[in-house]
Amino acid sequence: MRALLLDVGNTRLKWGVGQDGKIAKTGNIPQQKIREQGVGVLTARLPRNVDAVMASNVAGPTTATRLAGLIGAHCNTDVHFAKTARSAYGLKNSYAQPRSMGVDRWVAMIGAWAELHSACLIVDAGTAVTIDAVNRDGQHLGGQILPGVALMARALATDTSDLPRVTPAKTSTYDGLSMFAGNTRNAIQSGALNAVVGAIERANKTLRSNAYRPKLVLTGGDASRILPTLDGSPLHRPHLVLQGLLHMLDVEHNRSQ
């Protein structure tokens, strides 16, 4: 089975082609570019010859409706949208109202669990940062949500009178003594990045102090900057949501055989 996988976020749409349990080809496009240039800029990049389309969408129902029609016609197949569940694929959700959890978090957990089948701490460092803990039995212990690095920096410029608008540098890690910056712009970048790093480290430390030994898994646009600042051997899975979608499809396909 050849599948088109879509991770539809508020800032960016990521896609991949899954086959034989692996993601062979990936790409992404900013949502702003789709809005400015029309949906043709998206379909021009996507394959047509697929057997199934599976999507994780957190960009709202209007986007889901447009995608269902557009991608359905492009690939001549229905688009299936992942939904957060109380339990599925070996995981048990901690939310009393599972559908109130962003589906991207749920699918990322599925992707990590399918690979590790052990306690894990899943971090998606994008526009927002989500941190979710799963124990060795697949029980979701709960999570955290905080602003991402760029969002924090933007909030300082928006809600203060004297601080400048700063676009966080993609390469600087601001670890060690370099976190103490000598100018305001670098101080904002360092503060925002290290706020995220500190939240991850505290979550990991808290789990370990409570007898959990989680594997740390990072995904999202800022993951590559955060990884060098963390102790241990964290895993970088840039396509974790796509991996989760592919696992869901493979399981359902095997059940139907």
Helices and strands as residue ranges (DSSP letters): E 2-8, E 12-19, E 22-30, H 31-37, H 40-43, E 52-57, H 61-75, E 79-81, E 87-88, E 91-92, G 98-100, H 103-116, E 120-125, E 128-134, E 140-147, H 149-159, G 176-179, H 184-209, E 215-219, H 223-226, G 227-229, E 235-236, H 240-256
